[in-house]
Amino acid sequence: MKKRTSSKPTLSSPDPVAAINKLEAKLSQGLATFDARLAAANTSTPTLEQLAADFRTFKECILQTLNLLKTHIAAVTQVSDDLDNQGRRKFLLFRGVCESTDEDVSKVVSSMCVQKLGLSDFTASDIKKCFRLNSASSASKTDRPRPILVRFRDAATRAQVWGKKKSLKATPVSICEFLTARRRDMFLEARRRFGMKNCWTQDGNVFVKPPDGGNKIRINSRQDLDAIPAPTQAPADMASRPALDRAAKKNKLVK
């Protein structure tokens, strides 16, 4: 027999309005009782025990309300971030590509994909849109080429390019995913804690290899990151904040 569940709204109810209404009713009842005692204060003085009970009831309602709001704000933030990440599934960032005046960025990226990544069939038509981030004046201040944001024709082409990123090892050029601000912050924090070699991204998701050598862990929030025990010794490749990541975080990234 199927177990029946209560239809009454609770603090864990998926309907936030119902849960808030329940908290509001509880708080209103407590405030009404407190108002009644204040009205009767002319004839009788409330005891310290009564005041303490009123305060505990009020405190409980406030804390429950805050916890409810935090829970649902976290859920909405996660959904929004997932949608944002889904919209970036055809994007990649190229860093360290030499910049020149009046360059054709599409041809620069296409040539790199053919010559450096070994994708002989790649053409400019495989790129739907690409451009350098930030203004040219910002690049002159840092003496570093601006990163190139590339939107590929389809996700399959993007996956081919991403799969060849190791071909650029030992070169000044690198390819990384176009992470959302939330995931980029988690990725940077993960690398600071566990080292660059133990942290990576795939399809916009952040993964960490725990210090104990267990299976990889997908990081969805800071709570997931905090749940992983810190290494007993600092990883050899741990960095406070790599220069490229610091520049990427300051960049204004747009689709």
VOMIGU-151458 format. One record per atom (N, C-alpha, C): x negated, y negated, z; residue in three letters; residue number from 1; atom name. Coordinates in steps of 0.001 Angstrom, whole numbers, plus 500000, padded with zeros to 6 digits. Last residue first. Layout:
<nodes>
X	Y	Z	type	seq	atom
X	Y	Z	ALA	NUM	CA
...
</nodes>
This chain:
<nodes>
X	Y	Z	type	seq	atom
471738	462827	476394	LYS	255	N
472009	463831	475372	LYS	255	CA
471939	463194	473998	LYS	255	C
468947	461433	478188	VAL	254	N
470297	461350	477646	VAL	254	CA
470472	462415	476593	VAL	254	C
467014	460517	480896	LEU	253	N
467295	461568	479925	LEU	253	CA
468737	461482	479484	LEU	253	C
464740	458368	481793	LYS	252	N
466183	458354	481627	LYS	252	CA
466523	459324	480521	LYS	252	C
462089	459470	483890	ASN	251	N
462641	459199	482564	ASN	251	CA
464159	459174	482606	ASN	251	C
461345	460304	486337	LYS	250	N
461626	458888	486199	LYS	250	CA
462250	458564	484850	LYS	250	C
460857	462968	485909	LYS	249	N
461919	462617	486841	LYS	249	CA
462303	461159	486710	LYS	249	C
458677	462901	484210	ALA	248	N
459957	463391	483701	ALA	248	CA
461105	462975	484602	ALA	248	C
456659	461993	485874	ALA	247	N
457081	461146	484765	ALA	247	CA
458443	461582	484255	ALA	247	C
456481	464197	487555	ARG	246	N
456797	462893	488122	ARG	246	CA
457282	461938	487032	ARG	246	C
455736	466136	485754	ASP	245	N
457046	466234	486381	ASP	245	CA
457454	464906	487003	ASP	245	C
453173	465280	485111	LEU	244	N
454198	465339	484062	LEU	244	CA
455594	465407	484652	LEU	244	C
451839	465471	487572	ALA	243	N
452033	464169	486934	ALA	243	CA
453125	464203	485883	ALA	243	C
453264	467488	490159	PRO	242	N
452476	467340	488934	PRO	242	CA
452826	466043	488217	PRO	242	C
453128	467095	493423	ARG	241	N
454063	466758	492348	ARG	241	CA
453256	466532	491081	ARG	241	C
451499	468843	494891	SER	240	N
452441	467959	495570	SER	240	CA
453509	467483	494613	SER	240	C
451192	472242	493873	ALA	239	N
450871	470829	493674	ALA	239	CA
451916	469994	494379	ALA	239	C
449742	475442	493960	MET	238	N
450740	474528	494494	MET	238	CA
450274	473094	494294	MET	238	C
448070	477424	493165	ASP	237	N
448477	476468	492136	ASP	237	CA
449558	475518	492633	ASP	237	C
447691	479007	495394	ALA	236	N
446534	478307	494844	ALA	236	CA
446933	477230	493848	ALA	236	C
450144	478683	498007	PRO	235	N
449713	479203	496707	PRO	235	CA
448589	478358	496128	PRO	235	C
449362	478823	501454	ALA	234	N
449761	477975	500337	ALA	234	CA
449265	478578	499028	ALA	234	C
450474	481633	503268	GLN	233	N
449375	480824	502776	GLN	233	CA
449854	480016	501577	GLN	233	C
452969	482591	503781	THR	232	N
452072	482432	504924	THR	232	CA
450855	481587	504557	THR	232	C
455772	480985	502162	PRO	231	N
454561	481827	502117	PRO	231	CA
453662	481552	503312	PRO	231	C
459041	480940	503694	ALA	230	N
457878	480228	503161	ALA	230	CA
456662	481155	503141	ALA	230	C
461869	482835	502717	PRO	229	N
460794	482583	503689	PRO	229	CA
459599	481910	503026	PRO	229	C
464716	481338	501399	ILE	228	N
463536	482136	501043	ILE	228	CA
462411	481827	502042	ILE	228	C
466602	479493	502118	ALA	227	N
466775	480860	502629	ALA	227	CA
465578	481750	502318	ALA	227	C
466084	477198	500749	ASP	226	N
465694	477238	502165	ASP	226	CA
465775	478645	502742	ASP	226	C
467263	477877	498312	LEU	225	N
465819	477677	498390	LEU	225	CA
465335	477791	499828	LEU	225	C
469946	477940	498969	ASP	224	N
469310	479153	498445	ASP	224	CA
467791	479061	498571	ASP	224	C
470251	475257	499685	GLN	223	N
470437	476291	500707	GLN	223	CA
469805	477613	500260	GLN	223	C
469997	473956	497312	ARG	222	N
468900	473829	498261	ARG	222	CA
469012	474865	499369	ARG	222	C
471242	476281	494790	SER	221	N
471355	475131	495687	SER	221	CA
470121	475058	496568	SER	221	C
470654	478393	493196	ASN	220	N
471804	477578	492819	ASN	220	CA
471932	476310	493663	ASN	220	C
468149	480366	492020	ILE	219	N
468407	479275	492954	ILE	219	CA
469566	478429	492427	ILE	219	C
467639	483799	491927	ARG	218	N
468192	482645	491216	ARG	218	CA
468605	481582	492235	ARG	218	C
464738	485590	492470	ILE	217	N
465940	485034	493088	ILE	217	CA
466384	483824	492276	ILE	217	C
463166	488718	491694	LYS	216	N
463350	487288	491478	LYS	216	CA
464689	486836	492049	LYS	216	C
462359	491091	494268	ASN	215	N
462967	490721	493002	ASN	215	CA
463147	489214	492895	ASN	215	C
459314	490604	496251	GLY	214	N
460595	491207	495904	GLY	214	CA
461110	490742	494560	GLY	214	C
457002	489503	497271	GLY	213	N
456903	490315	496068	GLY	213	CA
458193	490993	495665	GLY	213	C
457119	487757	499322	ASP	212	N
456971	489166	499689	ASP	212	CA
456928	490086	498477	ASP	212	C
457600	485253	498155	PRO	211	N
456227	485588	498576	PRO	211	CA
456033	487061	498902	PRO	211	C
459842	485577	495290	PRO	210	N
459555	485378	496728	PRO	210	CA
458145	485814	497092	PRO	210	C
460104	483753	492467	LYS	209	N
459611	485050	492918	LYS	209	CA
459185	484897	494365	LYS	209	C
462926	482008	491336	VAL	208	N
461761	482022	492217	VAL	208	CA
461391	483469	492527	VAL	208	C
464564	480080	488796	PHE	207	N
464250	481365	489426	PHE	207	CA
462968	481246	490246	PHE	207	C
467209	478144	487581	VAL	206	N
465929	478138	488291	VAL	206	CA
465736	479481	488995	VAL	206	C
468636	477810	484321	ASN	205	N
468698	478345	485680	ASN	205	CA
467302	478412	486285	ASN	205	C
468406	477127	481674	GLY	204	N
468797	476085	482613	GLY	204	CA
468897	476546	484050	GLY	204	C
467426	479426	480511	ASP	203	N
468787	478984	480190	ASP	203	CA
469303	477957	481196	ASP	203	C
465158	479566	483059	GLN	202	N
465654	480318	481908	GLN	202	CA
467112	479957	481691	GLN	202	C
462174	478582	484767	THR	201	N
463573	478365	484387	THR	201	CA
463909	479212	483169	THR	201	C
460147	479481	487647	TRP	200	N
460375	479243	486226	TRP	200	CA
461860	479001	485980	TRP	200	C
457585	480200	489947	CYS	199	N
458849	479507	489676	CYS	199	CA
458983	479258	488172	CYS	199	C
455074	481119	490388	ASN	198	N
456169	481878	490990	ASN	198	CA
457537	481248	490752	ASN	198	C
453299	479339	489310	LYS	197	N
453400	480660	488682	LYS	197	CA
454582	481472	489214	LYS	197	C
453450	477110	491013	MET	196	N
453988	477031	489651	MET	196	CA
454208	478406	489030	MET	196	C
454528	477507	494442	GLY	195	N
453540	477523	493378	GLY	195	CA
454173	477596	492004	GLY	195	C
456351	477227	496483	PHE	194	N
455924	478585	496145	PHE	194	CA
454911	478659	495001	PHE	194	C
456817	474471	496961	ARG	193	N
456806	475432	498062	ARG	193	CA
456103	476736	497706	ARG	193	C
456690	473202	494533	ARG	192	N
455879	472673	495626	ARG	192	CA
455755	473691	496759	ARG	192	C
458551	474656	493116	ARG	191	N
457142	474753	492740	ARG	191	CA
456222	474193	493825	ARG	191	C
460892	473842	494410	ALA	190	N
460503	475253	494434	ALA	190	CA
459017	475405	494099	ALA	190	C
460973	471135	493730	GLU	189	N
460814	471515	495132	GLU	189	CA
460358	472961	495259	GLU	189	C
461389	471356	490958	LEU	188	N
460194	470689	491474	LEU	188	CA
459913	471075	492918	LEU	188	C
463894	472644	490978	PHE	187	N
462736	473283	490361	PHE	187	CA
461432	472682	490873	PHE	187	C
465549	470758	492170	MET	186	N
465361	472061	492823	MET	186	CA
464120	472761	492285	MET	186	C
465371	468719	490256	ASP	185	N
464899	468473	491617	ASP	185	CA
464650	469787	492355	ASP	185	C
466555	470025	488085	ARG	184	N
465168	469585	487982	ARG	184	CA
464581	469339	489369	ARG	184	C
469144	470356	488968	ARG	183	N
468315	471549	488789	ARG	183	CA
466838	471179	488670	ARG	183	C
469969	467646	489020	ARG	182	N
470067	468483	490218	ARG	182	CA
469142	469694	490112	ARG	182	C
469627	466797	486379	ALA	181	N
468867	466149	487445	ALA	181	CA
468842	467015	488704	ALA	181	C
469312	469645	484163	THR	180	N
470095	468583	484796	THR	180	CA
469264	467992	485935	THR	180	C
466623	470232	481824	LEU	179	N
467379	470530	483034	LEU	179	CA
468232	469344	483464	LEU	179	C
465656	471316	479135	PHE	178	N
466272	470023	479436	PHE	178	CA
467204	470215	480626	PHE	178	C
462622	473211	479465	GLU	177	N
464062	473102	479281	GLU	177	CA
464562	471730	479717	GLU	177	C
459559	472579	477663	CYS	176	N
460328	472886	478863	CYS	176	CA
461811	472681	478569	CYS	176	C
456421	473002	476236	ILE	175	N
457869	472983	476001	ILE	175	CA
458559	473342	477296	ILE	175	C
453392	471130	475636	SER	174	N
454182	472128	476361	SER	174	CA
455659	471947	476027	SER	174	C
450109	470324	474604	VAL	173	N
451547	470326	474327	VAL	173	CA
452229	471422	475132	VAL	173	C
447424	470643	474887	PRO	172	N
448055	469553	475646	PRO	172	CA
449569	469505	475490	PRO	172	C
446779	474179	475324	THR	171	N
446881	472987	474489	THR	171	CA
447530	471877	475311	THR	171	C
446948	476444	476829	ALA	170	N
445613	475882	476635	ALA	170	CA
445610	474725	475642	ALA	170	C
449825	477592	475094	LYS	169	N
448965	477654	476264	LYS	169	CA
447561	477173	475916	LYS	169	C
451551	477781	473051	LEU	168	N
450962	476470	473280	LEU	168	CA
450056	476437	474499	LEU	168	C
452680	480226	473128	SER	167	N
451688	480005	472079	SER	167	CA
450967	478680	472265	SER	167	C
454689	480159	474928	LYS	166	N
453382	480571	475436	LYS	166	CA
452287	480404	474390	LYS	166	C
456982	479603	473427	LYS	165	N
456324	478504	474166	LYS	165	CA
454939	478874	474675	LYS	165	C
458609	481260	472033	LYS	164	N
457242	481107	471539	LYS	164	CA
456437	480085	472329	LYS	164	C
461140	481111	473060	GLY	163	N
460415	482370	473206	GLY	163	CA
458964	482303	472770	GLY	163	C
461971	478615	472204	TRP	162	N
461678	478812	473627	TRP	162	CA
460865	480088	473847	TRP	162	C
462490	479214	469514	VAL	161	N
461434	478264	469865	VAL	161	CA
461005	478464	471314	VAL	161	C
464634	481017	469820	GLN	160	N
463418	481420	469107	GLN	160	CA
462242	480519	469488	GLN	160	C
466542	479450	471119	ALA	159	N
465987	480605	471818	ALA	159	CA
464697	481086	471148	ALA	159	C
467183	477639	469077	ARG	158	N
466564	477148	470318	ARG	158	CA
465890	478289	471060	ARG	158	C
468441	479384	467370	THR	157	N
467197	478729	466959	THR	157	CA
466446	478211	468174	THR	157	C
470675	480020	468952	ALA	156	N
469760	481080	468531	ALA	156	CA
468414	480497	468102	ALA	156	C
472116	477667	469249	ALA	155	N
471440	478217	470427	ALA	155	CA
470429	479294	470048	ALA	155	C
471497	475415	466471	ASP	154	N
472291	476387	467229	ASP	154	CA
471452	476954	468359	ASP	154	C
469931	473191	465851	ARG	153	N
471168	473444	465109	ARG	153	CA
472077	474408	465850	ARG	153	C
468684	471488	468771	PHE	152	N
468597	472394	467633	PHE	152	CA
469970	472643	467020	PHE	152	C
467470	468555	469891	ARG	151	N
468701	469336	469868	ARG	151	CA
468687	470179	468598	ARG	151	C
464754	467467	471753	VAL	150	N
465197	468090	470505	VAL	150	CA
466502	468841	470734	VAL	150	C
462871	464842	472890	LEU	149	N
464061	465639	473176	LEU	149	CA
464618	466149	471856	LEU	149	C
459561	464398	473629	ILE	148	N
460524	464458	472538	ILE	148	CA
461673	465367	472950	ILE	148	C
457815	462114	475805	PRO	147	N
458369	463438	475467	PRO	147	CA
459404	463333	474368	PRO	147	C
455261	459840	474754	ARG	146	N
456593	460059	475291	ARG	146	CA
457090	461459	474919	ARG	146	C
451830	460166	475593	PRO	145	N
452897	460195	474592	PRO	145	CA
454239	460477	475245	PRO	145	C
450310	457870	477836	ARG	144	N
450726	459246	477559	ARG	144	CA
451829	459222	476505	ARG	144	C
449751	455389	478812	ASP	143	N
448763	456015	477920	ASP	143	CA
449067	457488	477685	ASP	143	C
451525	453896	480266	THR	142	N
451037	455130	480879	THR	142	CA
449946	455814	480065	THR	142	C
452154	451740	478671	LYS	141	N
451779	451491	480058	LYS	141	CA
451153	452714	480712	LYS	141	C
452965	452779	476273	SER	140	N
451711	452026	476299	SER	140	CA
451231	451769	477718	SER	140	C
455435	453840	476964	ALA	139	N
454337	454760	476659	ALA	139	CA
452994	454046	476713	ALA	139	C
457011	451589	477234	SER	138	N
456743	452395	478427	SER	138	CA
455593	453356	478200	SER	138	C
457210	450692	474617	SER	137	N
456440	449893	475572	SER	137	CA
456100	450680	476826	SER	137	C
458953	452431	473401	ALA	136	N
457530	452525	473060	ALA	136	CA
456673	451759	474045	ALA	136	C
461344	453737	475821	SER	135	N
460897	452787	474804	SER	135	CA
459405	452938	474540	SER	135	C
462681	457103	476191	ASN	134	N
462179	455809	476659	ASN	134	CA
461675	454953	475504	ASN	134	C
461896	459951	474199	LEU	133	N
462581	459339	475318	LEU	133	CA
461884	458049	475735	LEU	133	C
462194	460462	470697	ARG	132	N
461352	460307	471881	ARG	132	CA
462133	459568	472957	ARG	132	C
464459	462816	469186	PHE	131	N
463928	461473	469379	PHE	131	CA
463043	461466	470618	PHE	131	C
466680	464671	467110	CYS	130	N
465527	464609	467999	CYS	130	CA
465006	463178	468051	CYS	130	C
469159	466938	465956	LYS	129	N
468815	465594	466389	LYS	129	CA
467569	465665	467261	LYS	129	C
469130	469415	464728	LYS	128	N
470310	468564	464561	LYS	128	CA
470003	467121	464925	LYS	128	C
466914	471381	463010	ILE	127	N
467017	470355	464055	ILE	127	CA
468239	469492	463766	ILE	127	C
466817	472870	460818	ASP	126	N
467110	473589	462057	ASP	126	CA
467240	472634	463240	ASP	126	C
465936	471223	458848	SER	125	N
467383	471437	458922	SER	125	CA
467792	472220	460161	SER	125	C
463214	471417	458923	ALA	124	N
463818	470263	459577	ALA	124	CA
465331	470416	459704	ALA	124	C
462596	474946	459524	THR	123	N
462624	473741	458705	THR	123	CA
463293	472605	459484	THR	123	C
461011	478086	459949	PHE	122	N
461612	476899	460579	PHE	122	CA
461503	475696	459651	PHE	122	C
459736	480302	459081	ASP	121	N
460998	479971	458409	ASP	121	CA
461646	478705	458969	ASP	121	C
457531	480643	460748	SER	120	N
457312	480269	459353	SER	120	CA
458585	479831	458636	SER	120	C
456601	480031	463651	LEU	119	N
457951	480229	463106	LEU	119	CA
457948	479764	461654	LEU	119	C
454260	479570	465078	GLY	118	N
454319	480704	464157	GLY	118	CA
455696	481014	463621	GLY	118	C
453714	477434	466649	LEU	117	N
454542	478503	467234	LEU	117	CA
454683	479712	466322	LEU	117	C
452085	475813	465048	LYS	116	N
451657	476175	466397	LYS	116	CA
452426	477351	466991	LYS	116	C
453364	475651	462505	GLN	115	N
451928	475844	462626	GLN	115	CA
451490	476345	463999	GLN	115	C
456184	475477	462980	VAL	114	N
455627	476356	461949	VAL	114	CA
454171	476688	462238	VAL	114	C
456469	473655	465044	CYS	113	N
457129	474962	465157	CYS	113	CA
456558	475961	464154	CYS	113	C
455084	471469	463995	MET	112	N
454571	472155	465176	MET	112	CA
455175	473553	465314	MET	112	C
456751	470726	461896	SER	111	N
455382	471158	461612	SER	111	CA
454794	471925	462787	SER	111	C
459017	469955	463391	SER	110	N
459096	471071	462441	SER	110	CA
457714	471618	462141	SER	110	C
458044	467733	464811	VAL	109	N
458490	468923	465532	VAL	109	CA
458530	470140	464612	VAL	109	C
457456	466012	462636	VAL	108	N
456420	466356	463612	VAL	108	CA
456787	467639	464354	VAL	108	C
459918	465750	461415	LYS	107	N
458844	466432	460689	LYS	107	CA
457732	466844	461632	LYS	107	C
461258	464357	463445	SER	106	N
461767	465657	462987	SER	106	CA
460676	466444	462262	SER	106	C
459830	461956	463611	VAL	105	N
459776	462909	464731	VAL	105	CA
460254	464291	464305	VAL	105	C
457831	460324	461707	ASP	104	N
459090	461038	461504	ASP	104	CA
459108	462174	462525	ASP	104	C
456341	457239	462842	GLU	103	N
456351	458692	462668	GLU	103	CA
457757	459205	462393	GLU	103	C
455601	454585	463219	ASP	102	N
456424	454953	462055	ASP	102	CA
456433	456462	461788	ASP	102	C
452663	455390	465053	THR	101	N
453597	454383	464565	THR	101	CA
454323	454884	463309	THR	101	C
452573	458423	467020	SER	100	N
452005	457472	466070	SER	100	CA
453086	456510	465593	SER	100	C
451663	460694	469572	GLU	99	N
452617	459722	469054	GLU	99	CA
451912	458745	468125	GLU	99	C
451317	464147	470277	CYS	98	N
450711	462861	469921	CYS	98	CA
451720	461962	469222	CYS	98	C
453070	465713	472791	VAL	97	N
452927	465610	471339	VAL	97	CA
452419	464216	470987	VAL	97	C
453628	466054	475496	GLY	96	N
452228	466005	475081	GLY	96	CA
452015	465922	473589	GLY	96	C
456566	468104	475332	ARG	95	N
455709	467145	476032	ARG	95	CA
454291	467197	475465	ARG	95	C
459802	468601	474331	PHE	94	N
458419	468797	473914	PHE	94	CA
457582	467705	474584	PHE	94	C
462678	470134	475564	LEU	93	N
461799	468977	475665	LEU	93	CA
460384	469373	475254	LEU	93	C
465717	471262	474010	LEU	92	N
464413	471525	474610	LEU	92	CA
463623	470225	474624	LEU	92	C
469187	472283	473734	PHE	91	N
468130	471271	473868	PHE	91	CA
466832	471868	474417	PHE	91	C
471414	473818	473790	LYS	90	N
470722	473735	472500	LYS	90	CA
469534	472776	472544	LYS	90	C
472498	473601	476325	ARG	89	N
471984	474911	475925	ARG	89	CA
471260	474897	474581	ARG	89	C
473699	471497	477566	ARG	88	N
472289	471350	477216	ARG	88	CA
471692	472624	476641	ARG	88	C
476228	472135	478374	GLY	87	N
476104	471202	477267	GLY	87	CA
474667	471004	476808	GLY	87	C
475659	473668	480593	GLN	86	N
476161	474339	479398	GLN	86	CA
476033	473440	478171	GLN	86	C
474974	471673	482418	ASN	85	N
473948	472600	481954	ASN	85	CA
474382	473313	480678	ASN	85	C
477493	470525	482804	ASP	84	N
476401	469721	482256	ASP	84	CA
475315	470617	481683	ASP	84	C
478791	472686	483982	LEU	83	N
479274	472160	482701	LEU	83	CA
478188	471328	482013	LEU	83	C
477269	472915	486330	ASP	82	N
477347	474041	485398	ASP	82	CA
477808	473579	484016	ASP	82	C
477827	470454	487538	ASP	81	N
476459	470757	487124	ASP	81	CA
476434	471904	486122	ASP	81	C
480555	470760	488075	SER	80	N
480101	469678	487203	SER	80	CA
478701	469955	486666	SER	80	C
480436	472913	489875	VAL	79	N
481169	473056	488611	VAL	79	CA
480700	472003	487609	VAL	79	C
478947	471730	491959	GLN	78	N
478443	472913	491275	GLN	78	CA
479120	473090	489923	GLN	78	C
480638	469647	492752	THR	77	N
479305	469341	492242	THR	77	CA
478735	470508	491460	THR	77	C
482807	471126	493724	VAL	76	N
482995	470260	492555	VAL	76	CA
481650	469916	491921	VAL	76	C
481543	472363	495921	ALA	75	N
482135	473169	494848	ALA	75	CA
482314	472350	493576	ALA	75	C
480798	470153	497467	ALA	74	N
479760	471057	496962	ALA	74	CA
480288	471892	495802	ALA	74	C
483338	469188	498058	ILE	73	N
482427	468344	497280	ILE	73	CA
481313	469202	496681	ILE	73	C
484273	471288	499626	HIS	72	N
484884	471051	498323	HIS	72	CA
484047	470116	497450	HIS	72	C
482546	471126	501855	THR	71	N
482713	472371	501112	THR	71	CA
483242	472106	499716	THR	71	C
482882	468506	502754	LYS	70	N
481574	468937	502283	LYS	70	CA
481687	470194	501420	LYS	70	C
485603	468598	503544	LEU	69	N
485180	467705	502466	LEU	69	CA
483833	468138	501891	LEU	69	C
485419	470444	505647	LEU	68	N
486270	470719	504495	LEU	68	CA
485847	469879	503297	LEU	68	C
483744	469095	507406	ASN	67	N
483309	470370	506840	ASN	67	CA
484114	470728	505603	ASN	67	C
485402	466900	508017	LEU	66	N
484115	466686	507359	LEU	66	CA
483607	467966	506706	LEU	66	C
487536	468232	509291	THR	65	N
487771	467441	508083	THR	65	CA
486481	467234	507309	THR	65	C
486248	469332	511486	GLN	64	N
486871	470221	510504	GLN	64	CA
487116	469492	509185	GLN	64	C
485520	466962	512813	LEU	63	N
484486	467867	512315	LEU	63	CA
485039	468825	511267	LEU	63	C
488093	465930	513431	ILE	62	N
487159	465172	512597	ILE	62	CA
486090	466081	511990	ILE	62	C
489142	467943	515108	CYS	61	N
489803	467600	513844	CYS	61	CA
488862	466863	512905	CYS	61	C
487306	467864	517248	GLU	60	N
487480	469088	516470	GLU	60	CA
488106	468790	515111	GLU	60	C
487721	465290	518271	LYS	59	N
486417	465658	517714	LYS	59	CA
486524	466880	516818	LYS	59	C
490374	465545	519222	PHE	58	N
490053	464583	518178	PHE	58	CA
488735	464935	517481	PHE	58	C
489987	467502	521208	THR	57	N
490916	467733	520101	THR	57	CA
490600	466814	518924	THR	57	C
488163	466198	522901	ARG	56	N
487770	467446	522244	ARG	56	CA
488668	467737	521052	ARG	56	C
489739	464033	523792	PHE	55	N
488531	463783	523003	PHE	55	CA
488102	465040	522254	PHE	55	C
491712	465362	525256	ASP	54	N
492089	464561	524079	ASP	54	CA
490881	464324	523169	ASP	54	C
490118	466457	527278	ALA	53	N
490846	467349	526374	ALA	53	CA
491258	466613	525103	ALA	53	C
489219	464136	528540	ALA	52	N
488237	465031	527923	ALA	52	CA
488908	465966	526928	ALA	52	C
491639	463151	529540	LEU	51	N
490896	462375	528549	LEU	51	CA
489878	463245	527810	LEU	51	C
492243	465195	531390	GLN	50	N
493130	464939	530265	GLN	50	CA
492412	464162	529159	GLN	50	C
490080	464934	533162	GLU	49	N
490266	466200	532456	GLU	49	CA
491164	466009	531237	GLU	49	C
490510	462470	534261	LEU	48	N
489330	462651	533413	LEU	48	CA
489447	463932	532587	LEU	48	C
494040	461622	534056	THR	47	N
492860	462183	534716	THR	47	CA
491716	462307	533717	THR	47	C
495765	458545	533631	PRO	46	N
495373	459871	533133	PRO	46	CA
494090	460340	533813	PRO	46	C
497858	457064	536020	THR	45	N
496526	457015	535417	THR	45	CA
496134	458411	534935	THR	45	C
501145	455825	535629	SER	44	N
500235	456878	536103	SER	44	CA
498914	456779	535348	SER	44	C
502360	453549	534728	THR	43	N
502903	454171	535944	THR	43	CA
502000	455251	536506	THR	43	C
500942	452811	532553	ASN	42	N
501364	451764	533485	ASN	42	CA
501842	452343	534808	ASN	42	C
500599	454987	530964	ALA	41	N
499484	454621	531832	ALA	41	CA
499853	453538	532838	ALA	41	C
502397	455700	529114	ALA	40	N
502748	456026	530500	ALA	40	CA
501666	455608	531484	ALA	40	C
501096	455009	526810	ALA	39	N
502322	454289	527157	ALA	39	CA
502712	454514	528602	ALA	39	C
499073	456906	526822	LEU	38	N
498727	455501	526991	LEU	38	CA
499945	454681	527405	LEU	38	C
500571	459177	526360	ARG	37	N
499880	459048	527642	ARG	37	CA
499464	457597	527898	ARG	37	C
501387	458675	523769	ALA	36	N
502394	458825	524820	ALA	36	CA
501763	458660	526198	ALA	36	C
498956	458704	522422	ASP	35	N
499716	457449	522500	ASP	35	CA
500757	457506	523621	ASP	35	C
498341	461441	522664	PHE	34	N
497477	460449	523309	PHE	34	CA
498194	459110	523455	PHE	34	C
500360	462521	521119	THR	33	N
500273	462881	522534	THR	33	CA
499447	461860	523308	THR	33	C
499652	461409	518669	ALA	32	N
500954	461091	519256	ALA	32	CA
500967	461398	520742	ALA	32	C
497174	462603	518215	LEU	31	N
497220	461159	518438	LEU	31	CA
498553	460731	519062	LEU	31	C
497976	465271	517834	GLY	30	N
497105	464923	518952	GLY	30	CA
497133	463440	519269	GLY	30	C
499548	464978	515536	GLN	29	N
500157	465489	516766	GLN	29	CA
499310	465126	517981	GLN	29	C
497631	464109	513737	SER	28	N
498755	463231	514074	SER	28	CA
499426	463658	515360	SER	28	C
496011	466386	513576	LEU	27	N
495467	465150	514122	LEU	27	CA
496580	464192	514544	LEU	27	C
497783	468172	512395	LYS	26	N
497208	468488	513700	LYS	26	CA
496671	467226	514369	LYS	26	C
498293	466886	509986	ALA	25	N
499397	467139	510908	ALA	25	CA
498880	467420	512313	ALA	25	C
495738	466909	508881	GLU	24	N
496384	465632	509161	GLU	24	CA
497523	465803	510159	GLU	24	C
495299	469634	508499	LEU	23	N
494463	468901	509441	LEU	23	CA
495101	467575	509833	LEU	23	C
497250	470073	506551	LYS	22	N
497325	470789	507817	LYS	22	CA
496497	470082	508887	LYS	22	C
496333	468461	504503	ASN	21	N
497637	468180	505097	ASN	21	CA
497778	468861	506450	ASN	21	C
493969	469807	503889	ILE	20	N
493891	468453	504460	ILE	20	CA
495206	468074	505116	ILE	20	C
495016	472153	502809	ALA	19	N
494193	472214	504010	ALA	19	CA
494092	470851	504693	ALA	19	C
496383	471145	500591	ALA	18	N
497124	471859	501628	ALA	18	CA
496330	471907	502929	ALA	18	C
494233	470069	499145	VAL	17	N
495301	469186	499606	VAL	17	CA
496086	469841	500731	VAL	17	C
492648	472268	498417	PRO	16	N
492141	471314	499409	PRO	16	CA
493221	470398	499960	PRO	16	C
493240	475479	497996	ASP	15	N
493967	474241	497759	ASP	15	CA
493528	473214	498796	ASP	15	C
491921	477651	498908	PRO	14	N
491416	477067	497668	PRO	14	CA
492113	475762	497322	PRO	14	C
491335	477571	502452	SER	13	N
492274	477651	501344	SER	13	CA
491678	477042	500090	SER	13	C
489966	477422	504754	SER	12	N
489273	478042	503636	SER	12	CA
490172	478186	502412	SER	12	C
491778	476356	506483	LEU	11	N
490637	475525	506132	LEU	11	CA
489851	476100	504972	LEU	11	C
494949	477386	505038	THR	10	N
493910	477407	506059	THR	10	CA
492776	476504	505613	THR	10	C
498436	477692	504491	PRO	9	N
497164	477070	504145	PRO	9	CA
496201	477094	505317	PRO	9	C
500059	480856	504389	LYS	8	N
499848	479590	505079	LYS	8	CA
498498	479000	504692	LYS	8	C
500418	483296	503409	SER	7	N
500508	482213	502438	SER	7	CA
500288	480850	503085	SER	7	C
498526	486172	504239	SER	6	N
499312	485039	504667	SER	6	CA
499283	483942	503616	SER	6	C
498852	489186	502351	THR	5	N
498051	488098	502914	THR	5	CA
498943	486933	503260	THR	5	C
499358	492647	502536	ARG	4	N
499908	491318	502340	ARG	4	CA
499015	490290	503014	ARG	4	C
497817	495284	500866	LYS	3	N
497882	494490	502080	LYS	3	CA
498378	493092	501776	LYS	3	C
499494	497796	499161	LYS	2	N
498722	496562	499068	LYS	2	CA
498920	495708	500310	LYS	2	C
499157	501191	500000	MET	1	N
500000	500000	500000	MET	1	CA
499120	498756	500000	MET	1	C
</nodes>
